[in-house]
Amino acid sequence: MLTTTSMKTHGCGEITKKEVGKEVSIAGWVSAVRDLGGIIFVEVRDKSGLFQLVSDPKKNPEVYDIFQKLRDEYVIKASGIVSIRPEETYNEKLPTGEIEVYPTTIEILSTAQVLPFQLNIDGVNEDLRLKYRYLDLRQDKVLNCLKLRHEIVKTIRNYLNGQNFLEVETPILIKTTPEGARDYLVPSRVQPGKFYALPQSPQIFKQLLMVGGIERYYQIARCFRDEDLRADRQPEFTQVDIEMSFVEQQDIMNMVEGLLREVFKLVDYEIPQKIPAITYKEAMDKYGSDKPDLRFGLELFDIGDIIMESNFEIIKETLKKGGIVRAIKIPGIANYSRKEMDDLTKMAISFGAKALANIMYLEDGSAKSPVLKFLTEDQAEQIKQRGKAKAGDVIFFVADKPKVTYDVMGRFRLYFGNKLNLIDSNAHALLWVVDFPMFEYSEEDNRYVSVHHPFTMPNLEDIDKMETDPEHCRSIAYDIVYNGTELGGGSVRIHSSEIQERVFKALGLTEEETKEKFGFMINAFKYGTPPHAGLALGLDRFVALLAKTNSIRDVIAFPKNSAAKCLMTDSPATATEEQLRELHLRLTTKVN
């Protein structure tokens, strides 16, 4: 589509050989200036791409004089007749590489100082890029990420609109609620001593929209969480928020698969007609993770039954106390040195293991390990057969509490998947993980907390376990996982006020706390609530994965750094005494 304005008839990257012999006007930034023996070549760049301008002092001395003044990142506009380049000067890397313009008019719209960093080169310090983000946005990588983000959002909207969804905005200033991450609080000027919270998600409001009869809702929603940052987290982020009434789990999964099918077409991938699903327990048992990367093998396996028949008393005691043991076979590393094996043990301990056991299968067919003294020959052979180990392989295993064992072995699996180059970076592995636990015990809070959130419907088969055996109560929750990353998650929601109150009680909330925090929601459920379910996709993470970039900061126009600071605007910043007084606040700690 041609970009036509009062200043330009075409985008720089939109001119084709069809325009040869025609006059065009372009405007943009000077990307490069080359003076080759008196003839000056200038590459002009805008959002659409690059185009070459040429000036010869013999043809137009006035234009040539202006060309001599041009520097990188000057903003110019120019007009002239499109012509074919000499064949020996073709640039096959550019769509416009066979054509050029000798301008008849050119104007400098804006000059530019020397840039603090060179554009479109690797290795520029990220903090420097973020401080001058308006310059960073001119780089191809960042611009292409934002273009992809736009196309993904457009595709999502088109798909959901076509499925009879209604886009509805929900409030940003809300009431703080328990569970989840730490809230960002906003003091109220007109209600002294009271605070709003910024939403961690629109969860409560989208459920109330279902009570209100909307039936199919979505929102490209801004969310806020005050938590420690890393590459895939930001204090403010965007999610694709979806909710549907009169549906069950499979209805949501079918709808999301249709949505993903359209989005993945943007990167030329046709997802399977049916995305596979595995249970949370299967994911943890096989991969040590509830978001397993299925682009490679190295599955975990259980050797607890074999160990219980052995003389390995330390591990047997762990198993008797409710622990588990999981093993993994790593191919072709039996020739590792003593130091390399010690380093692996140190790594496992840094992941949380108390120890890392191993059995090495040497090329001569023998096995080597300190643990063999605890095993009979038959038991050692059973472990070898279960791991399908052969000469050159090593079997590692860890025994501990389930949470520790799964975490250590899951990270161990990913480490070797990368180290042994087993992961195809061009592969796409999507799956559903279902049947999540309803609760998990928090050592920090000394109580059970929600695995997803407190509005998740418990599995009806396990509903009575909430009070008697919360650890084994499953929920009707589901995550969509892509290449080892959680793209999004959701659940069937509780639509019964009675069940909701039981869940709050299981979470240790008193009747007074429940009424204070969620009274309005409990009341709403008493006026006819449809069965409903939903899901939220992390948009920033999704775009980053499809753009094949390691950080979601690359796909956000103005992100914060790892310290939650905007280096460009220098925020957060201190408030004036007058602002604090208006908000009825006083600082008790001196800040610099």
N, C-alpha and C positions, 0 to 999 in steps of 0.2 A: 504494500500500500504506500503510495507516494506521500511524502510529508510536504504539504504545500502551505506556506504562510506568506505574509507580506515580505518577509526577508529571504525565503528560500522556496524554490519550486520542488526540490528533491532533498532527501537525506543523502549524506555523503556516500553511504553504502548502497543506495537504491538506484543509482544511475547505471544503465545498461547500454549495450551497443545499439539498442533501439533508438537511443537519443542522439546517436552520431549525426552531426549536421544541425542539431537543434541547440538553441540557447537555453542554458540552465543557470539557476542561482543557488548557491550553497552557502552555509554558514556553519562555523564550528571552531574547534581548537586546533592550533598548529601542533601537529604531532612530531614532525621532523622537518628540518631545513637542510638541503644539500646544494652547495654551490659547486658545479662541475664545469670549470673553465668558462665562467661568465654566464652560463645558463643556470638559473636557480630552480630547483625542484622543491615543492612544498607539499607535504602530506597533511590534509585537513581531516579531522575526526569529529564525528558526532555519534549519537546513540546508535545509528544504523551501520556505522563502519567508517572506512577510510576512502579518500579520493585524492588523486594527484593533480596539483596545479603546476604549471610551468610558465616561466617568464624569460623572454629573450630581449635584451636591451635594444636590439635592432628592430623588433616588431612593435614594442610599446614601452618606450623609456619611462613614462610616468608610472606605469604599473611596476616596472622593474625597480624603480626607486623605492617603492613601498615594500617590495619583496626583500630588499636589502635590510630593511628595518625589522623583519619578522624574527621572532624568537620562539622557542618552545612554549606552548600553552597560551600564546596570544590568541585572542578571539577575533576572527575575521569573517567577512562575507565577501563573496566574489561571484562574478557573472561572466559567462563566456560560452563559446560554441564547443560542443563535445567533438573530439576528434580521436582517431585511432592512433595508439602509440606505435612507434617503430617496432617491428616484430622482435628485434633483439633486446628490447627493453621491457617486454611483457613480464608481469609479476603474477605467476600462476597461483600464488598463495592468496591473492585477493580477488574477490568477485569483480572488482572494478579494475583489475590489473591489466586490461587490454585497451583502456581508454584514458583520456586526460583532457584537460581544458587549459588553453592559454587565455587567462582572464582579459576581458576588455575593461572591466572595472574591478577594483578591490578596495576594501575599507577596513582599517583596524578599528574594531569595536571596543577592545579592551586589551591592555598590556598585562604582563605577568612578571612577578619577581622570579628569581631562581628558586626552583622547588626544593623543599627540605629533603626530598628523596626522589630518585628516578622512578618513573612509572614503568610498570610491566617488566620488572626484573624480580628474581627470587631473592630471598634472604633479608628483606627489609624488616627491621624490628617492628613487631606488631603494635607496641605502644605508640611508636612514632606514626604508624599508619592511622591509628585511632585518633591521635591528637589532631591530625590533618585529614579527618575522614572525608571531607568534601573533595580532597584531592584523590584519596584512595578510591572513591566511587568512580573515578575516571578510568581506573584500571580494568582491563578486559575481564579478569577473573571475577572481580566483584560485580561489575556490570552484568556479566552473563549469569551470575547467581541470582541477581535481582530480576532479570528477565525470566529466568526459569521459575522463580517464585511467583511472578505475575501469571505466567501461563498455568501453573499448578492451581493457584487460587481461582483463576477464571474457569478452569476445567471442573473444579470441585463445585463451584457455584452453578455452573451450567447443568451438571449432573443432578445435584440435589433439587434445583428448581424444576427439572424435568421429572423428578420423582414426587412432585407435589409437596415439597417441604416449604415452610415459611421461614424466612430469615427474620429473626427478632433480636433486638439488642436488649441486654440485661444490665442492671446497675453496676457501676464501678465503685461507688461508695456504699458499703454494706455493713452488716453487723459481724463482728469477729466471732468465730466458732472454733470449738476444739477440734483436735485431730489434724493430721496433715502437717505441713511445714509451718514455720513461723510466719505470722501475718505482718504485712506492712500496715501501720496504724496512722490515721490521719486525724489530728485533733479538730474538734468542732469549735468554731468561734462563737456561734450563737447558742450552743448547748455546753456551757462551761464544765470542764472536767470529763466530758464524754468524747468518745472516739469512734470514727468509722474504721473499717478495715478495707483494704483493697482485695478484690476476690482472688483466691487461689484457683478458682474455676467457677463457672456459672452453675455449679451442681444443684444447689437448692432452687434457684430460680427456674432452671429448665424443667425440674420436676413439678414446680408449681404451674408452669405453662401447660403441662400435661393435665393437671387438675383443672386448669382453666379451659380445656377443650381444644387446644391448638393442634394436638395429635401428631404433627410432624414439624419439628423445629430444627433449625441449625443456626450457627453463628460463627463467624471468623472472630474469635473472642480473645481479647487481651486479658492476660492473667499475671498474677504477681505472687512471688514467693521469696521470703527473706531467708535464704539458705546459702550455704557455702557453694561457691561456683566452681565449675570445671568447663571443659570444652563444649559440652552439650547442655549447659545450663546458663540461664540469664535471669536476673531478678524480675524482669518483665519479658513475657514471651507470648506466643500466639498459638492457640489450638483451634482445630476444627471441631466444634462442639455439636453433637447430634443427639436428638432424643425422639422416640417414637412411642405412641400409645397402641394398645391392643396388639402387642407383639410378644414373641418369645425369643430366646437366645438366637435360634437359627435364623430368624427373620433379620435381626441386626447384622449377623455375620454375612448373610446373602447380600444385603444392601451395601455393606462396606466393601465386599469383594467386587461388586459392580463398580463402585466408586474408584477403587484402586486400579481396576482394569483400564479405566479411562485415563487415569493419571499416568500409569506406567507406559502408555502409548507415547507419551511425550519424550521418553527416552528409548523408544523403539523396542519395548519389551512386551510381549504378550503373556500375561500371567496365566497359570493353569486355570482351567475351567472351574476347578474346585481346589481351594487352598486346604492342605492337610491340617488336621487338628490333633494335638496330643494333650494329655492331661498334665497338670502341674507336677504330679508325682512322677510321671514318666519322664518329663523334662529334667527334673532334678536327679532322678536315678541314672539316666543315661548321659546327661551333659553337665550336671552340677550347676545348672542355671535355669531360671524361669524365662530366659530370653535366649535360647540356644542358637548358635550359628550352625546351620545345617549345610554349609558349603563344603564341609569336610567331615571325616569320620572321627576316629579316636573316641569312641564311646566308652563311658565308664562301665564297670561291671562289679557285681557284689560277690565277695568271697567270704562273707560272714559265716556261712554254714560250714565251710571248710575249716576256717580258723577255730570255730567252736569245737571241732573234733581234734584239734592239734594241742601242742603243749605251749602255745604262745599266750602265756597267762596274762601279760599286760593288756593285750588287745581283747582277750576274753573278758577281763574285768570291765573294760570300757563298754563292750557289747551288752554285758549283763546290766549295766547302769543306764541302758537306753541309747547308747551310742551306736554308730554304724561304721562299717569299713567299706571303702570303695577303691577300686584299682583301675589303672589305665595302662594299656600297652603302647609304648612308643617305639616305632620301628627303626631299626638301623643305627642305634646309638650305643650299642654294647661296647664299642671301642672308645667310649669317652674315658678321659683320664680320671684319676682319683680326684684331682682338683675340680674338674668339671662336675663330677657327681656331688662333691661337697658343696659346690656353688648352688646346685639344684636343691639340695637339702636346706641351705640357708634361705633360698628363695621361698620354699614351701613354708618355712618357719616365719618368714616375713609376712606371708599370707595368713598366718594364724595357726598353722599346724604345730603340734608339739614335737613331731618327728616325721620323717619320710622314710619308709622302707622300700627296698628295691630288690629285684631278682634279675640278674644279667644272664642272658642266654648266649654263650660264646660260640664262635664259629666251629669249634671242634665238637659241638653238640652237648657240652657240659653246661651246668648252671652254677652261678657264683653269687653268694649272698650270705651275710651273717645270719639272716633269718631262717636259713635252711635247717639250722640245728634244732629249730622248734617244730619242724615239719617232718612227717614220714615221706618216703619216696613217693608213695601213692598220693599223698596230699599235695606235694610239690607238683606232681604231674597233673593233678586236677586243676590247679591254678594255671599251669601252662596251657592246658587244653581250653579252659574257660576264656583265657585271654587270646587264644589262637596265636600264641607266640611261636616264633621260629628263631633259628640262629641269627644273631645280630640284634635281636630285640631286647627291650628292657620293660619289665612290669614294675610300676610304682604303686604303692598303696598307703592310705592314710586312714587312721581310726580316731574318731572323736565324736563330739555331739553332731547330730545331723547338719545343723546350720554351718558349723566350722568345716566339716568334711566336704560338704557340697561346694562351699565357697572356695576352699583350697584346690580341690580337684578340678572344678570348673575353670578356675584361672590357670591352672597347670595345663589343661587341655588347650586353652586359647594361646598360651605361650608357645606350645609346640606346634600348634596349627600355623602360627606366624613364622616361627624359627625354621621349620622344615618346608616352608613355602607350599603348604597344603591348601591354602585358601585362594581360590580363583577370584581376583578382584572384579572380574567382569560378570561373575555369576549373580543370580538373583534367587534367594531362598526365603520364601514367605511361609509362615505357618501360624496357626492359632494355638494358643495355650489356654486350656479351659480347666474348670474344676479347681480353682484356687482355694486355699484355706480361707475361712471366714475371719479368723483371728490369728494373731501371733503374740507371743508373750514378750513384753518389753522389760528387760532387766532394769533399764533406766527409770521407767515409770512404776515398776513393780506391779504391773497389771497387764491384762490382755488389751491389745489395740486392734483396730481394723487393718486388714491387709490392703484393701482398696479404700473404702470409706464407709462410714456407718449407715449409709442408705442402701447398701448392697443386700439383695435378697439371699438369705441362707438357702442351701439346698433343702428342699422339703423333706427328704429322707433323713436329714441330719438336724432338723430344726430343734428337736428336744435335747440335742447335745450342747446347745448354747450355754445352758446352765450347768450341766453335769460333766461334759467333756469338750470344752471349747476348742482344745487343740486339734481335734479331729472333726470339727464341723466345717463342711465345705460350703462354698458360696457359688452362686450362679454368676460367675465373673469370667471374663475372657480378655486376653491380650492378643493383639496382632503384632507379630515379630518379623522383622526384615533383616537378614544378614547379621543376626546376633544383637540387634537393637530393637527395643520396644518402640514401635511406631505409635501405638495408642492402646488404650484399654477402656473397658466398660463393664457394665453389668446389667442384669435385670434388677430393677429397683423394688424396694419394699413399697407396696401400695396399701398395706394394712397398718392402721395406727397401733393396733395391738402388737403386731410383730415388731414394729419400729420401736415401741417402748421396751420390749423384751431385749432387743439388740442394745439399746442404750444402757439397760440394766446390766447386761453381760459385759459391757465396756467399763462398768464401774461408775457410771454417771448416776447421781442421786436424782430423785424425783424433782427436787428444786432446781438442780443444774439443767436437767432435761427441759423443764418448763422455761427457764431463763434463756437457754441457748436456742431451743428448737420449738418452743411453744406454738409459734405461728404455723410451723410446718405440721406438727401433730394435729393441730386444729383443722388445718386445710384437708388433711386426710379423712376427716370425719364427714366431709360433705360430698362423698362420691368420687373416688379416685380410680381412674382406669389402670389396669396393668400396663406398665411401661418399662422401657429399657433404653439404653443409650451407649454412646461411646465417644471418646475424645481422641483425636489424632494430634500429635505434636507437630505443628506445621513447620517450625524452624528446623527441627531434627529431620523431618521428612525431606525437605528441600535440600538440606546439607548432604544427606545420603545420596539423593539422586544426582546432585551436583558433584559428588565424589570429593568433598572437602572435609577436612578433619574437625572443623569448628563451626558451630552455628553462628559465630560472629561474622563469618563470611557471607551469610545470607540474610543478615539484618542490616538495614540501612544505617542506623546509628546505635551500635551495641555498646554495652558496658564492658570494661576489662575484667580480669579475674578478681579484682578487688571491688567489684560492683561500682566502679567509678566511670563517669563519662569524661575522658581526658580532653575532649574537644571543648565542652562547655564548663569543665571543672566542677561537675556536680557529683555527689551532694555538696552543698556549701552551707556555711553558717547562716543563721537567721539573725536579723537585727533585734535589738532589745524591744523595739516597738512592735515588731511582728510577734515576738514571744508574749508580750503583754496582752495583745489582742486575742491570742489563743489561750490565755490564762495559764501559761507555762513559765517555768523558771528552771534554768540549768543548775544542777547541783554539782556537776563535775566540770571543771574548767577545760575548755577545748582550745587547741592551737589554731 
